[in-house]
Amino acid sequence: MSTTNTASVKRACDACHRRKVRCDGKLRCNNCENSALTCTYNAIPQKKGPKGSRAKVISELRRAQRTPRSYAPDPGQLALINQNHGIVSTTSMPPMQTQHSSFARTPGLLNPQTIDSCLDFFFRNMYPTMPILNRARLQQQLPLLDQSPELYCLICSLCAFMCIQGMQSLGDDNPTSSSTHGRILLDEALRVRKSFDHVETASSHSVMTSFFFFGCYFGLDKHATAWYHLREATTLAQILGMQDESGYMMGDALDMALKRRLFWLLFVTERAYALQRHRPLTLHSTIALPTIEADSPESVELSGFLHLVNLFRPFDDTFVGLWNKSRTDCSTAWLSQLQEQLATALPVYLDSTEVQAADLRTSQQWLRTMVWKLSIQNGFLLPNTTDTSMTLKFPLEIARDLVGVTAQLSRSSMEVHGIGLIEKIFDVASTLTEVMSCMPLAPSTFEFGPRDYLTQCLSLISTLRGGDSRFLPLLLAQIDKDLPALMNAPQTAPQLQWDALGLPPPQAGPVEGRVEELFDSASSTNGSSILDSPEALLLDNFEYPPLKLEESGLAWGQLRPQQQQGQKFEDNMVYWDSLGGGGPEGLGAGGII
């Protein structure tokens, strides 16, 4: 039998013979092509059997061919993919021998239009934050999509991630929503991945596919499954030796550069998710950072990416262990130093894209909130100190800075990051609400204050895509519970501007003792606490920090509250009692602590 695509044979292929239809005798006949079947000539000719339902036969053939099975190796068709992506086999068998030359993909699901649209969006918007793919290299491999299930799973998972993020429009002629289409693509990638051993034949593509699976399930709010795939991605990265600098000494220079960036992207993602969901770490700072060539066209993007890595590097096993309460060696000096490091981690003017700036500035304020929460968890807040990061009012300063930086960002630059960025804004606003409930409400002034910061956070969450359905109801419920005076006492505490937000005001409830709830049982891990006695925390000289903008632009991440004369509270004594025990577990409605 000829190996050309047009050579005919003297008998029908196996599928046409089984279906009792005329076969054109090509190596891949038209009938199999149209029915998305694998065309083979393996069956031994037999006498014709009784005629049956052709539709039933097609269904049986499809079910049989979609069952995970072993395929004969075809090194010639997959040599380019293996060469370009360094497929590694943990056995003595050559890598190409473990790849499949054919697999069953759902017809018409991942069409060229969908691929081009999703890739366009990724490289235009997501690439600066995830610089792990090269478009020219990817375009060269797309013709082999039908021959490589691993490449197919990568493209499928990437497109699913773009759709589930809610950014990728599939066109007016497609009645299926982007999110629904993304779930279908996700299911397809998961199904095809079961047809080959992606662990024993791990590659960078395998790691990226698992990472995109994580992104999909994170967007779908399925965090157990999201964590599973993130841990799968980090495990595959370790199987490939991405944590070892010696693994980058040989190979294609572009592949090594992309692999290094992939490791650091996983490094950052794992730390962010560990703080959000109290998870342990697996990756550590064991290899060199990506380098930026002087004449590189990607110098701005890589500069922003390096800023992101450096922002998360201090959150190592020590911090995560304290955060997860598996360690107890925390100190005020260490936390204060970490806050100072975060405050100066980013320059005033970032050499990055706007999309990167949105992620960097928001993450910076969110991380400052996380460190403050660890301070209160260990009972380290001090009533009289010049270090504002160790005071109860510090979340007001963080919220002020967050409102200042987001005011300079476009909505599209924030929406690109999906629900993850909105969750960080929610955490800051939730902590602000908790702290405001512990403090007397100041009379209205012309300066920006905590109410204004909270209003701006509400506005952001309600207008950014996805925030109104998931996080806005949570924050409104918390405000209704913790700050009823904002709705009930217009004479002394003007209401939040619900009309301006297009939202109905929540129903106010009874005022409760929020300090007792916030600080109850707030003892440090060594048994001592600033709250060991029912003495009052005196808030003399406390003033809401005003929003300060420089004529040359906002000094992002470096604003500090100014000590100025202004309105002081008549009644500024805050009391609590019944102190002792385990720590402020209720702080933050976002489930962070």
C-alpha positions in Angstrom: 0.0 0.0 0.0 1.4 3.4 -0.9 2.2 5.9 1.8 0.9 8.9 -0.2 -2.4 10.5 0.7 -4.0 9.8 -2.7 -3.1 6.2 -3.2 -6.0 3.8 -3.4 -6.3 0.2 -2.1 -8.3 -2.8 -3.2 -10.5 -2.9 -0.1 -12.5 -0.5 2.1 -11.0 0.9 5.3 -12.0 -0.7 8.6 -14.6 2.0 9.4 -16.3 2.0 6.0 -16.3 -1.7 6.0 -18.0 -1.7 9.4 -20.5 0.9 8.3 -21.2 -0.8 5.0 -20.5 2.4 2.9 -18.4 2.9 -0.2 -14.8 3.8 0.6 -12.7 5.9 -1.8 -9.6 3.9 -0.7 -7.4 6.9 0.3 -5.1 6.7 3.3 -7.6 8.8 5.1 -10.8 8.4 3.2 -13.4 11.1 2.9 -16.0 9.2 5.0 -13.7 9.0 8.0 -12.6 12.6 7.5 -16.2 13.8 7.5 -17.2 11.6 10.5 -14.1 12.4 12.6 -13.0 8.8 12.6 -9.6 7.2 12.5 -9.0 5.7 9.1 -7.2 2.3 9.3 -6.8 -0.9 7.2 -6.1 -3.4 10.0 -9.1 -5.7 9.8 -8.9 -9.1 8.1 -11.4 -9.2 5.3 -14.5 -11.3 6.2 -17.9 -12.0 4.7 -20.4 -9.3 4.9 -22.7 -9.5 8.0 -26.3 -8.4 8.3 -27.0 -4.8 7.7 -27.7 -2.6 10.7 -28.2 1.0 11.7 -25.3 3.1 10.3 -25.8 5.8 12.9 -25.5 3.2 15.6 -22.3 1.9 14.1 -20.8 5.4 13.9 -21.6 6.0 17.6 -20.0 2.6 18.5 -16.8 3.5 16.5 -16.5 6.9 18.1 -16.9 5.5 21.6 -14.3 2.9 20.9 -11.8 5.3 19.4 -12.2 7.8 22.3 -11.3 5.2 24.9 -7.7 5.7 26.2 -5.5 3.3 24.2 -2.0 2.8 23.0 -1.1 4.1 19.5 1.8 3.1 17.3 4.6 5.7 17.5 5.1 8.0 14.5 8.4 9.7 15.1 8.4 11.5 11.8 5.2 13.5 12.4 6.2 14.5 16.0 9.9 15.2 15.6 9.5 19.0 15.4 7.3 19.2 18.5 9.7 17.0 20.5 12.7 19.0 19.3 11.2 22.4 20.1 9.8 21.6 23.5 12.2 19.1 25.0 9.8 16.3 25.8 11.3 14.4 28.7 10.6 10.7 29.4 11.3 9.4 32.8 11.9 5.9 31.3 14.6 4.6 29.0 12.3 4.7 26.0 12.9 7.6 23.6 10.5 10.5 24.2 8.9 10.3 20.7 7.9 6.7 21.2 5.5 7.7 24.0 3.6 10.2 21.8 0.4 9.5 19.9 0.2 10.0 16.2 -3.6 10.4 16.2 -6.4 11.0 18.7 -10.1 11.8 18.6 -10.9 15.5 18.8 -14.4 16.8 18.8 -15.2 18.1 15.3 -15.6 21.9 14.9 -15.0 22.7 18.6 -11.6 24.2 18.4 -11.8 25.9 15.0 -9.1 28.3 13.5 -11.2 31.3 14.2 -11.5 30.5 17.9 -7.8 29.8 18.2 -6.8 33.0 16.4 -9.2 35.1 18.5 -8.0 33.7 21.8 -4.3 33.9 20.9 -4.8 37.5 19.8 -6.3 38.4 23.1 -3.7 36.5 25.1 -0.7 38.1 23.5 -2.2 41.5 23.4 -3.4 41.5 27.1 -2.2 38.5 29.1 1.3 38.0 27.8 2.9 40.8 29.9 1.8 39.1 33.1 2.3 35.5 31.7 5.3 35.7 29.3 5.6 32.0 28.9 4.7 31.5 25.2 6.3 32.7 21.9 3.7 33.4 19.2 5.9 32.8 16.2 7.0 29.4 17.6 3.4 28.6 18.5 2.2 29.5 15.0 4.7 27.1 13.5 3.3 24.2 15.5 -0.4 24.8 14.9 -0.4 22.7 11.7 0.6 19.7 13.9 -2.4 20.2 16.1 -4.1 17.0 14.9 -1.0 14.9 15.4 0.0 16.0 19.0 -2.6 15.6 21.7 -0.3 17.5 24.1 -0.2 20.5 21.8 -4.0 20.2 21.3 -4.6 20.1 25.1 -2.4 23.2 25.5 -4.3 25.3 22.9 -7.6 24.0 24.2 -6.8 24.9 27.8 -5.5 28.3 26.8 -8.6 29.1 24.9 -10.8 27.8 27.7 -8.9 30.1 30.1 -9.4 33.1 27.9 -13.2 32.4 27.6 -13.8 31.7 31.3 -11.9 34.8 32.3 -14.8 36.6 30.6 -12.6 38.7 28.3 -12.8 36.7 25.1 -15.7 37.5 22.8 -16.5 34.7 20.4 -18.5 36.8 18.0 -22.2 37.7 17.7 -22.9 34.8 15.4 -22.1 32.3 18.2 -25.1 31.9 20.6 -23.0 30.2 23.2 -21.6 32.6 25.9 -17.9 32.8 26.4 -18.0 31.2 29.8 -20.1 28.3 28.6 -17.8 27.8 25.5 -14.8 27.9 27.9 -16.3 25.1 30.0 -16.8 23.0 26.8 -13.2 23.6 25.8 -12.0 22.8 29.3 -13.9 19.5 29.2 -12.4 18.7 25.8 -8.9 19.3 27.0 -9.4 17.2 30.1 -10.9 14.3 28.0 -8.1 14.3 25.4 -5.5 14.5 28.1 -6.7 11.1 29.5 -5.6 9.5 26.2 -1.9 9.8 26.9 0.5 9.7 29.8 1.3 13.4 30.4 3.3 12.6 33.6 5.8 10.1 32.2 6.2 12.3 29.1 6.1 15.6 30.9 7.1 18.8 29.0 6.7 22.5 29.3 3.5 22.1 27.5 2.2 19.8 30.2 3.1 22.3 32.9 1.4 25.2 31.0 -1.7 23.1 30.4 -2.1 22.3 34.1 -1.5 26.0 34.9 -4.3 27.0 32.5 -6.6 24.4 34.1 -5.9 26.1 37.4 -6.8 29.5 35.9 -10.1 28.0 34.5 -11.2 26.5 37.8 -10.1 29.6 39.7 -12.4 31.6 37.5 -15.2 29.1 38.0 -14.8 29.4 41.8 -13.9 25.7 42.2 -11.0 26.1 44.4 -10.4 22.5 45.4 -10.0 21.5 41.8 -8.0 24.7 41.1 -5.5 23.9 43.8 -5.2 20.3 42.5 -4.1 21.6 39.0 -1.8 24.3 40.4 -0.1 21.6 42.5 0.0 19.4 39.4 1.7 22.2 37.5 4.4 22.7 40.2 4.9 19.0 40.5 5.4 18.6 36.7 7.8 21.6 36.8 9.9 19.8 39.5 9.8 16.5 37.5 11.4 18.5 34.6 14.0 20.0 37.0 12.8 23.6 36.5 13.9 24.3 40.1 17.5 23.4 39.2 19.7 26.1 37.6 21.7 23.4 35.8 18.7 22.5 33.8 19.0 25.8 31.9 22.5 25.4 30.7 21.8 23.4 27.5 19.1 23.6 24.9 17.5 26.2 22.6 18.0 29.7 24.1 14.4 30.7 23.6 13.0 27.5 25.1 15.2 28.0 28.1 14.1 31.6 28.6 10.4 30.7 28.4 10.9 27.8 30.8 12.6 30.1 33.3 9.7 32.5 33.1 7.3 29.7 33.5 9.0 28.6 36.8 8.8 32.2 38.2 5.1 32.5 37.1 4.3 29.4 39.1 6.4 30.8 41.9 4.3 33.9 42.1 0.9 32.2 41.5 1.6 29.6 44.2 2.4 32.3 46.8 -0.7 34.4 46.0 -2.9 31.3 46.2 -1.2 30.2 49.4 -2.2 33.5 51.1 -5.7 33.4 49.6 -6.5 29.8 50.6 -4.0 28.9 53.3 -2.0 26.5 51.2 1.6 25.3 51.6 4.4 26.1 49.2 6.4 23.7 47.0 8.6 26.1 44.9 11.4 28.3 46.2 13.8 30.9 45.0 16.4 28.4 43.7 17.2 29.7 40.2 18.3 33.0 38.7 15.7 35.6 37.6 14.9 36.1 33.9 17.3 38.5 32.2 16.4 41.5 30.1 18.5 42.2 27.0 19.4 45.8 26.4 17.8 45.8 22.9 15.0 43.4 23.7 11.6 44.5 22.2 10.1 42.9 25.4 12.1 44.9 27.9 9.1 46.8 29.3 7.0 43.6 29.7 9.9 41.7 31.3 10.7 44.6 33.6 7.1 44.5 34.9 7.3 40.7 35.3 10.4 41.0 37.4 8.7 43.6 39.6 5.9 41.1 40.2 8.4 38.3 41.1 10.2 40.6 43.5 7.0 41.7 45.2 6.2 38.1 46.2 9.7 36.8 47.0 9.6 37.9 50.7 6.5 35.6 51.2 8.5 32.4 51.8 8.0 29.4 54.0 8.5 31.5 57.1 5.6 33.8 56.3 3.3 31.1 54.9 4.1 28.9 58.0 3.1 31.8 60.3 0.1 32.5 58.1 -1.0 28.9 58.3 -0.2 28.7 62.0 2.3 25.9 61.6 5.0 28.2 63.0 5.1 30.5 66.0 8.4 32.4 65.7 6.9 35.8 64.7 8.1 39.2 65.9 7.1 42.8 65.7 10.4 43.8 64.2 10.2 41.3 61.4 6.7 42.3 60.5 7.5 46.0 60.6 10.5 45.3 58.3 8.4 43.4 55.9 5.8 46.3 55.7 8.6 48.7 55.0 9.9 46.4 52.3 6.5 46.2 50.7 6.0 50.0 50.9 9.1 50.6 48.8 9.0 47.5 46.6 7.8 49.4 43.5 9.2 52.6 42.1 7.0 55.7 41.8 7.0 55.4 38.0 6.9 51.8 36.8 8.6 50.6 33.6 5.7 48.3 32.7 2.5 48.1 30.7 -0.7 49.5 32.2 -2.0 45.9 32.5 1.0 45.0 34.6 0.7 48.2 36.7 -2.9 47.3 37.6 -1.8 43.9 38.9 1.4 45.3 40.6 -0.3 48.2 42.4 -3.3 46.2 43.6 -1.2 43.3 44.7 1.1 45.6 46.7 -1.7 47.0 48.7 -3.3 43.6 49.2 0.0 42.1 50.5 0.3 45.0 52.9 -3.1 44.0 54.2 -2.1 40.4 54.6 0.9 41.3 56.6 -1.2 43.6 58.8 -3.6 40.7 59.4 -0.7 38.5 60.5 0.2 41.3 62.9 -3.2 41.3 64.5 -3.3 37.5 64.5 -0.3 37.5 66.7 -1.4 40.3 68.9 1.3 42.7 67.8 -0.7 45.9 67.3 0.5 48.7 69.5 -1.6 51.6 70.9 1.2 54.2 71.0 3.8 53.8 68.2 5.3 55.9 65.4 5.2 52.8 63.2 1.7 53.2 61.6 1.9 49.6 60.2 1.6 48.3 63.7 -1.6 50.4 64.5 -5.3 49.7 64.2 -5.7 52.5 61.6 -3.2 51.1 59.1 -5.9 49.5 56.8 -7.2 53.1 56.3 -3.9 54.1 54.9 -3.8 51.0 52.7 -7.3 51.7 51.4 -6.4 55.3 50.7 -3.4 54.2 48.6 -5.4 51.6 46.7 -8.1 54.1 45.8 -5.4 56.5 44.6 -3.7 54.0 42.3 -6.8 52.5 40.9 -8.1 56.0 40.0 -5.3 56.2 37.5 -5.9 52.9 35.9 -8.4 52.1 33.1 -11.2 49.7 33.7 -9.9 47.4 30.9 -6.5 47.1 32.4 -8.0 45.8 35.6 -10.6 43.6 34.0 -7.9 41.7 32.2 -6.9 40.0 35.5 -10.3 38.6 36.0 -11.8 37.7 39.4 -8.4 37.4 41.1 -7.8 41.2 41.1 -11.4 41.9 42.3 -10.9 39.5 45.2 -7.8 41.5 46.3 -9.8 44.7 46.2 -12.6 43.0 48.2 -10.1 41.8 50.9 -8.8 45.4 51.3 -12.4 46.8 51.5 -13.5 44.0 53.9 -10.6 44.8 56.3 -11.4 48.5 56.0 -15.0 47.8 57.0 -13.9 45.8 60.0 -11.6 48.5 61.2 -14.1 51.3 60.6 -16.6 49.4 62.8 -14.2 49.7 65.7 -13.8 53.4 65.5 -16.0 56.4 66.1 -17.4 58.0 63.0 -16.0 61.5 62.3 -18.2 64.3 61.1 -18.2 64.9 57.3 -15.4 67.1 56.0 -14.3 68.1 52.6 -11.3 65.8 52.7 -11.4 62.2 51.5 -11.9 59.8 54.4 -12.6 56.1 55.1 -16.2 56.4 53.9 -14.9 57.7 50.5 -12.4 54.9 50.3 -15.1 52.3 51.0 -17.4 53.9 48.5 -14.7 53.8 45.8 -14.0 50.2 46.6 -17.7 49.4 46.3 -17.8 51.2 42.9 -14.8 49.2 41.6 -16.2 45.9 42.7 -19.6 46.7 41.3 -18.4 47.8 37.9 -15.5 45.4 37.2 -16.7 42.4 35.3 -17.7 39.5 37.6 -17.4 41.5 40.8 -21.1 42.4 41.1 -22.2 38.8 41.2 -19.6 37.3 43.5 -18.1 39.8 45.8 -20.4 42.8 45.9 -23.2 41.0 47.8 -20.6 39.8 50.4 -19.3 43.3 51.0 -22.8 44.8 51.2 -23.8 42.2 53.7 -20.7 43.0 55.8 -21.4 46.8 55.7 -25.0 46.1 56.7 -23.8 44.1 59.7 -20.7 46.1 60.7 -21.5 49.7 59.8 -25.3 50.3 60.2 -24.6 53.9 61.3 -23.5 54.8 57.7 -27.1 54.2 56.7 -28.9 55.1 59.9 -27.3 58.3 61.2 -27.3 61.0 58.5 -26.9 63.8 61.1 -23.6 62.6 62.4 -22.4 60.1 59.7 -23.6 60.8 56.1 -24.7 57.8 54.2 -22.6 56.1 51.6 -23.5 57.3 48.1 -25.6 54.3 47.1 -27.4 56.2 44.4 -24.2 57.1 42.8 -23.3 53.5 42.7 -26.7 52.5 41.3 -27.3 50.3 44.4 -30.1 50.2 46.9 -28.9 50.9 50.5 -28.7 47.8 52.7 -31.1 47.4 55.6 -29.5 48.7 58.7 -29.2 46.4 61.7 -28.5 47.1 65.4 -25.2 48.6 66.4 -23.0 46.0 68.0 -19.8 46.1 70.0 -17.4 45.6 67.1 -14.2 46.0 69.1 -15.1 43.1 71.3 -15.7 41.0 68.2 -12.6 42.1 66.4 -10.1 41.8 69.3 -11.7 39.1 71.4 -9.1 36.4 72.2 -6.4 38.3 70.4 -3.4 36.9 72.2 0.0 36.4 70.7 1.6 33.1 70.2 3.9 33.4 73.1 1.0 34.0 75.6 1.4 37.7 76.0 -0.7 40.4 74.2 -1.2 44.1 74.1 -4.8 43.2 74.9 -4.1 41.2 78.1 -6.0 43.7 80.3 -9.4 45.4 79.8 -7.7 48.8 79.6 -8.9 51.2 77.0 -7.2 51.8 73.7 -7.0 55.6 73.6 -7.3 57.0 70.1 -6.3 60.6 70.9 -5.0 62.5 67.9 -6.4 60.0 65.5 -7.4 61.5 62.2 -8.4 59.9 58.9 -5.4 60.1 56.6 -6.3 62.4 53.7 -5.6 61.5 50.1 -2.5 63.2 48.9 -1.7 63.6 45.2 1.5 65.2 43.9 1.4 67.6 41.0 3.8 65.3 39.1 1.6 62.2 39.8 0.8 59.9 42.6 3.7 58.5 44.5 2.4 54.9 44.2 3.1 52.7 47.1 4.9 55.3 49.1 2.1 57.6 50.5 2.1 58.0 54.2 -0.6 59.5 56.5 0.1 63.1 57.4 -0.1 64.4 60.9 -2.2 67.6 60.6 -4.6 69.6 62.7 -8.2 68.8 62.1 -11.4 67.5 63.5 -10.9 65.3 66.6 -13.4 63.0 68.2 -15.2 64.1 71.3 -15.7 60.5 72.4 -12.6 58.5 71.5 -12.5 55.9 74.1 -12.8 52.3 72.9 -13.3 49.5 75.4 -13.4 45.8 75.3 -13.4 43.0 77.9 -13.2 39.2 78.2 -9.9 39.1 76.4 -7.7 36.0 76.0 -7.5 32.9 73.9 -6.9 32.1 70.3 -6.7 35.2 68.0 -8.9 37.4 65.8 -10.2 34.6 63.5 -13.2 36.7 62.3 -11.2 39.5 60.8 -11.9 39.8 57.1 -15.0 38.5 55.4 -13.0 37.2 52.5 -11.9 34.1 54.5 -8.2 35.1 54.5 -7.9 34.8 58.3 
